[in-house]
Structures are given as structure tokens and as C-alpha cells.
Amino acid sequence: MQTILYILPELFLSISIISLLMIGVFVKKSFKLLRFLTMIVLIFTTVLVLNQPNEIIKIFNNSYIIDKLSIVMKSLTLLFCLFVLLSSNVYLEINNIDKTEYLIIVLFSVLGMMLMISSFDLILFYLGLELQSLCLYILASFKRDEEKSTEAGLKYFILSALATGLMLYGCSLIYGFTGSTNFETISNNLNSQNTGAVFGIVFVIVGLAFKISAVPFHMWTPDVYEGSPTSVTSFFALIPKIAALAVFIRFMYVPFINAIDQWQTIVVFLSIASMILGAVAAIGQNNIKRLMAYSSIGHMGYALAGISTGTNEGIQSTIIYLIIYLVMNLGAFSCIFMMRRENVYYENIKDLSGLSKNHPTLALTFLVILFSLAGIPPLAGFFAKFYVFMAVIESKMYYLAIIGLLTTVISAFYYLRIIKIIYFDKPNKPFELNYDWGLKISLILSSLFILIYFIYPSVLIDLISSVQIN
Amino acid sequence: MNFPILSAIIFIPLIGALFILITKGNQKNVEKNSKYVAIFSSSVNFSLSIFLWLIFDETTSDFQFIEKKNWINGLISFQLGIDGISILFILLTTFIAPICIFSGIHSIKFKIKDFLIAILLMETLMLGVFCSLDLVVFYLFFEAGLIPMFLIIGIWGGSKRVYSAFKFFLFTLLGSVLMLVAIISIYWITGTTDVIKLLDLRISEDYQYLLWLAFFSSFAVKIPMWPFHTWLPDAHVEAPTAGSVILAAILLKMGGYGFIRFSLGLFPLASDYFTPFIFTLSIIAIIYTSLIALMQDDIKKLIAYSSVAHMGFVTIGIFSLTKQGLEGSIIQMISHGLISAALFLCVGVLYDRIHSRMISSYGGIVNNMPKYSLFFMVFTLGALGLPGTSGFVGEFLVLVGVFQKNIIVAILASLGVILAAAYMLWLYKRVIFGRIANPEVKEIKDLDKTEIYIFISLTFLILFFGFYPEPLFNTIDISINNLIEKYHLDINFYLNKRNG
């Protein structure tokens, strides 16, 4: 009975999904009702997650863990899923993808992520991963009568299947060389001399790197971001990253911690490569969704820099980075949702030209978000980088900090380019701003957070300081 | 003293900017009100800083008006405080800001509301730089200034404004990210970023050189030193008049201030070691950029290059590490702040009327603009360092200071004085005298009231400090003495340690 209490959030979510599915099947034109119910379910599940006990609990034969990390990451997933749905309301309606399945699939993928985050066993982890991946494939190709969207779905499916295959191979190697699928047992049986297991680690890292789109496993990202409907792109840019990073942290710090000498170099490489490619490749992009894809690759590079330190401060800085990244991207995508004229959504950054003249407030908001993404103080994006580099320099990885900060200069260029188009170029036709409340709330909340974060920057540190592993 | 006067001075312009931001209604009223708010808040700030100067205790070298608040838990506290060096820069900032606002109101034709917000924001950030006594807070203010300045250049600038704005932003950012690495490293080496504590701590010799270089990369771009100066002519030329004034008068001084406060204060040994390096760069800056200035046919570009040359004097003075040199470089910075601001305003006056910055478009101005010619004369003489103007005091002291340290450097630097006379007087001759070549010049109008008031106030200060620089010396004297004393103590400490 106690066990059931511990997995109450997941249980509640799955029962709700099934009931929502039933409503969707039997009630006609139920999208609006279902959307409302989905929000309620998400909020309620968040409350349940936050109410979980404040200690480390392992259930189901030590294969499922509830600790601070999982609580934080799960509530982030649920909360930002809520905001993403809120901000994409109008987009779904105008593009005729306001189908009930959309919500159900989103909820299923969230359930998969929650399982991933809490998993403490390779098999359970794999189940969660597959559940969320399958949902994501469907979401990517959700606008199924459009060539680009189906292409995105297919690409994502094939590449992701390959990566999952590699990861599964890695898992089996690890199982073979350590004799267990349980994280704790693996951790006890694993050491750097165990070459077979190290091979396994490499394969697992490949799979995880694919999920957070770290270079060189990022190839799918720009295409999928560009091809999917924007509502799905914003979902991709935010939600799966949370679960993937949580799992990344969990893998590196629990089962693989004894092989830190082996994986540290790999993670540092992933981090540096992502930072550089994210900065350089985005310069030439004109499609704003493609640009956001490269930008998110770069940002994941910084998040990985925090993980690569192998310290608790590193994890905390990564989580703070993640939270600020989520807020900034939520804001950026809310702005992208505003780019609409006569029921057509525009995606080229040239369409933003002269936004400052037509819509000064929106332009100012976008300006703040872009400068924050570039990491210019005193906006929240600066603090995100600051914490990460604090952790990195504490571990004496000076080269990583220097490369990372130099790439921020390069990446500042393409954010500045958008600002230039918004503020310095000749005005284009005005957009039809949509003042849908959901979109407005997510835009206002995110830009306010970014803008006034510097007044009380301790807030996230206090929140995260209890997340510790080891 | 419980009233947080430094916070008040820093944040009054910000509050003004917020007021302007939220004013709504019909275009005309909004513009009128925002002008009043901007003028009001910046003048209040100026009077407040004068008051600060009056109650400032000139008999101690300790930091005064210290405010400390917990900011990032357990890591960094938000600390403000000033000494004799910073207060002069605060005064300069609060004096220049209203001038920029008046000049902007006078000549900016569109988006005046946003312009005023940017200027006020800029004022807040610049004051923050000079008041902050924590490295991270300093960095925050130092970097944040890029945002409004980027917009000022990019929105209200000239034809090549986009290129210049990008160059300015990326150059400065590149310089300062290395400083961020250094600041974080200092935190992990010493456990604090509190400047007051750091000044007493002696950072180990092993780290000093690299940390010094990281700080140098930031300040050298900002001040700017040759060969990191290439952003400056572009930014100056394309920025609107008020933007150029802020850039020349205050932004460049952040670099000099940083050298004095951080490079000398935190890394004495490295400063000593790199002095020849600084001297070399500064001498090249003085002679090379003066020669370039001679060749310019764009007035703004000429003044921009002359700024680089004048900043060369400042860096020489700072690293001469003599009392005269340091005091001279501070006076030189203040006086350059006034004179270059005045010169850029002069160019702005011409540009507003004829829309050209080329020297060849002018000539014979004196016929129609006698008042303007008179003021321009004073500023030109100030820029070339004629005795009786504040420009002379600074340059002379710097040369006296460096003469004690290195005669060759002093001789080469004095070449810069001659070259300055050459390019400034030649500029004056070509613009003001001669035959009227351009038919538009025949109908040019002389200064109007606002412009005259602005120029009178600047002329007054330039001449006043030229004849009677005593108040400035009184303010900085003790702080400079203390700085030099501490510097020599630190050097001896390190040398003793090295010799066992």
C-alpha cells in the first residue's frame, strides 16, 4: 500500500489519461473540454509530485527512486508542459491540429518522462524512454497532410531508433559485465578497468546525447524542429530535454560514477562540440525554428559542461541552467507564436523586421529574451552561465570555461542579428497579435522572470541546493 | 549615515526610465512628459551627486558610504562604496548625462521616448560600475551597458550603424568574457569577490599574471588601447551625437578606472611586470593614432582617433605608478570626458545643420557662426592641452610622472602633444576659416539657446579646472597616496617572499 502511495502521481496521471481518452472517443468536439481537463490533470499531478516525501525512497525492488532530483525534474516537466500547452492554444486551432489525440499523446509522453526520471534500473529506464519516444515520433509528424511534418517524424523515428538501439546494446554490455540492471549494483561492480562495461557506457552516452541533441548526435534536431508544427517544436525544445538531462545526471552520477575518468572526457567533448557547433551553425540560419534548434544545441552544451565536473555543484548548476533555459525558450517560442498574419504563421526571421515599430511592447519583450539567451547581464541567461562556469572553474577545468565563454561571444552574434532585424530594419507589415490569455500569461511570466531575476538570484539556488547525489 | 545615497544615485535614472516606459497616451504628450521626466531625474541625480561630493570625507582613503546586502546566497553580496577616485567619475557621469539628454531632445527626431530610456538606463549602469565594490556586481554593470549602447548606435546611428553596433558589441563582449573567467577564478582562489577584502588579501604570485592579462583584455578593449581600438572610430562615427558623447566621456573611462582599481590594486606584481608592455602599447597608440588622426577627412573619426591618443596618456600615467602620473591620468580622464564630449557636441551641431561629417563640406563657418567658432576654439585648445585648460593639467602631470620612471617614454609621449596640436589646429583651420566652399554653409545658423547653455557649462568647467584644479586634487589625493603606498608594500612583500 505504501508503494502505491509513492507512485501516486504516475498512477493518477495514467488513470487520467485513460479517462481522457475515453472522453475523447465518446464525446464529440471535445477538444476544448479535454484541453481544460488536461491542464487540471497536469496541475494536480504537479501537486502530487511536490507532496512526495522529502527523503530518498526506493521501491519495486530498488528499481524506482523518489528523491529530490526526481521531484524537481518531474515538477519541471509537468509545469512547463502546462505552459507549452497554454501558449500553443491558438496555434493548434488555426492549423487544424486541435485533435484530442494531441493532448493524449502529450500526456503519455509526459508519463514516459516521469518513469525515465525516476527509474533506477536499466529495464525500467528503457520502458520509460520508449514510451516517451514513441509519443514524440507521432507528435513530430502530427500535421500528417504536410510533407515537412511527416518527413520530420520519419527522420526522427529512424535516427532515434538507431540511437535507442545503440543504447540498448550498451545496456546489455553493462548488464553482461556487471551482472545487474540495478543502478546501485552496477555502481558497486563497475570500475574503470572494466573495459567491456566502459564500452557499454560509451554506447549509453551516445543514446543519451542523441536525446538531448548534443553534437555530434544532433543531426536530427534542425530538421525535426523545422518540420514539426511549431507547437510541437516548442514542446521538443523544452520538455524532453528535462527528462533527458535528469537521466543523464542519474546515469553519470549513480551507476557510472566510478568510471568518471572514462566518461568525463567524453562529456567534456560533447559539451565543447555542442557549444561550438550551436554557436557557429546558427549564424547562417534564416528560419527561426532552425535557429532555435541550433541555439538549443548550444545551450545543451553549457548544461553538459555542468555535468562534466562530476560534483554536486555541477549538477545544481546544470539544473539551474536548465530551468532558466526553459523559461527563456518558453518566452522565445511564445514570441514565435505571435508571428501570424491572416491565419498564416511566419517562420523566417526576416518577417520580424521592424517589429519595434509595429508592436513596440512585443519587440521589447523579444529583445529581453534574446539578450538573455545570449547571456548578457543582468538578465537571467547570464546567471545561468555564471553558475555553470562557477562549477566548472571550481573543478579547475579552465579550458572548458574559456571555450564556453568564447562561444557565447560567437552565439551573441546571431541573437544580435535577430535584434537587428527587429529594431534596425525597415518595418514589414504588422502581425495580427493574438491576445489569447494562455499565450499572454506564458510570455509575461517568462519575460518578467528573465528581467527581474537579478534582484533575487538566490531563489533558484535555495530551491536546488537540496538536490544532491552521493 | 543611514540613507543609502549611492543606491539612490544609481537607481534614480532607472526609476525615471521606468516612468517613461509606462507613460501611455497620445504621442505628443508622451514625448513631452518623457522629456520632462528625463531632465528631472538626471538633474536630481546631478544635484544629489554634488551633495555627495560635499559630504564626502576627503581626509580618509577608506571606502565611504558603504552599502552591503546579501545578494546571491553565501556567494556574493551586493556591495557599494566610493573613495576619492570613484567620486570624480560619478560626478562626471551625472554631469554628462543631462547634457546628453538635452542634446538628444534637441537633435533626435524619432523614437525620442526610447532614446531617453536608453540614456537613463546607461546612466544607471555607468554609475553602478563606478560604485560597485564587488567584482561580480562590477562585471554585471560593466557588461549590461552593452545593451543600451548597442541600441543607441544601432537605432539612431548613421548609415553604417549596424556594422558599427555589432563591432562594438562583439569586441567589448569578447574582451570581458575573459574577465568573467578571471573573476570566478578569483572567487575560488580567495573565497571572495569582495573588493575591500581582496585589496587586503595578497593573491598568490602564481595566478597574478594570468588574472592580470584577463582583466587587461577587458579594460584594454574598453579604454581602448592600440591595437584593440578599431571598434572605437566606427562606433563613434556612426553613433548619434549623444551616444558619441557617452562613449567618449564615460564609457572609455571605465577602462581607466578598472586599471586603477583592479589591475593595480589586486595584481601589483603583475602590473609591475607588464609596465613596459603597457608603455609600448601606449606610445604606439599616442604616435600612431595621432598620425592617423592627421589623415582623417571625417571630423568625428578625427576626434575618435584623438581619443585613443589621449587614452594612451592615461594608461602611461596609470602605470608610471608615481603620484603625479596617477593623479594626472585621473585629471586627464575627467578633462577628456569634458573636452571630447564638447567636441562631439560641436560636430553634432554642424551635423544637425548640414548633415555631413566631412571636413571638406565646411570651411568659412566663422562668417555665419561666430559664437560657435569661439566655443569650438576653446575646446580645440583644450584638446591640444593648452595651459589654462584642464587638458594641460592632466597631460603635464602624466609627463612629469613618467619622466621619473622612463625618460624615453616621456619624450616619445610628448611627441603626442605636438601631433595633437597639429591635427586639432589643422582641423580648426579647415572647418572654421577659409573660403566658403559649400553653398549650404552660407545659410547656416549660429547656435541656439540650448546649445549655448550646454557649451557654456562645458567651457566653464574646462577653464575652471584649467586654472584651479585644486578641488580635484583634494578629492583624489589621499586615495592615490594610499594606493601607491599599498602598491609598494605589496611589491616588497612579494619580493621578500620570493627571496625567502
HADDOCK unambig.tbl for C-alpha pairs under 7 A between the chains (distance, minus, plus):
assign (segid A and resid 376 and name CA) (segid B and resid 143 and name CA) 6.93 0.50 0.50
assign (segid A and resid 376 and name CA) (segid B and resid 144 and name CA) 6.54 0.50 0.50
assign (segid A and resid 377 and name CA) (segid B and resid 140 and name CA) 5.48 0.50 0.50
assign (segid A and resid 377 and name CA) (segid B and resid 143 and name CA) 6.20 0.50 0.50
assign (segid A and resid 377 and name CA) (segid B and resid 144 and name CA) 5.16 0.50 0.50
assign (segid A and resid 378 and name CA) (segid B and resid 140 and name CA) 5.89 0.50 0.50
assign (segid A and resid 378 and name CA) (segid B and resid 144 and name CA) 6.01 0.50 0.50
assign (segid A and resid 390 and name CA) (segid B and resid 184 and name CA) 6.03 0.50 0.50
assign (segid A and resid 393 and name CA) (segid B and resid 184 and name CA) 6.99 0.50 0.50
assign (segid A and resid 393 and name CA) (segid B and resid 185 and name CA) 6.41 0.50 0.50
assign (segid A and resid 394 and name CA) (segid B and resid 188 and name CA) 6.17 0.50 0.50
assign (segid A and resid 401 and name CA) (segid B and resid 181 and name CA) 6.86 0.50 0.50
assign (segid A and resid 402 and name CA) (segid B and resid 178 and name CA) 6.97 0.50 0.50
assign (segid A and resid 402 and name CA) (segid B and resid 181 and name CA) 6.83 0.50 0.50
assign (segid A and resid 405 and name CA) (segid B and resid 177 and name CA) 5.91 0.50 0.50
assign (segid A and resid 406 and name CA) (segid B and resid 174 and name CA) 6.80 0.50 0.50
assign (segid A and resid 406 and name CA) (segid B and resid 177 and name CA) 7.00 0.50 0.50
assign (segid A and resid 409 and name CA) (segid B and resid 170 and name CA) 6.42 0.50 0.50
assign (segid A and resid 409 and name CA) (segid B and resid 173 and name CA) 6.34 0.50 0.50
assign (segid A and resid 409 and name CA) (segid B and resid 174 and name CA) 5.89 0.50 0.50
assign (segid A and resid 423 and name CA) (segid B and resid 155 and name CA) 6.68 0.50 0.50
assign (segid A and resid 424 and name CA) (segid B and resid 154 and name CA) 6.19 0.50 0.50
assign (segid A and resid 424 and name CA) (segid B and resid 155 and name CA) 5.48 0.50 0.50
assign (segid A and resid 456 and name CA) (segid B and resid 71 and name CA) 6.68 0.50 0.50
assign (segid A and resid 457 and name CA) (segid B and resid 72 and name CA) 5.71 0.50 0.50
assign (segid A and resid 458 and name CA) (segid B and resid 71 and name CA) 6.99 0.50 0.50
assign (segid A and resid 458 and name CA) (segid B and resid 72 and name CA) 4.91 0.50 0.50
assign (segid A and resid 458 and name CA) (segid B and resid 73 and name CA) 5.42 0.50 0.50
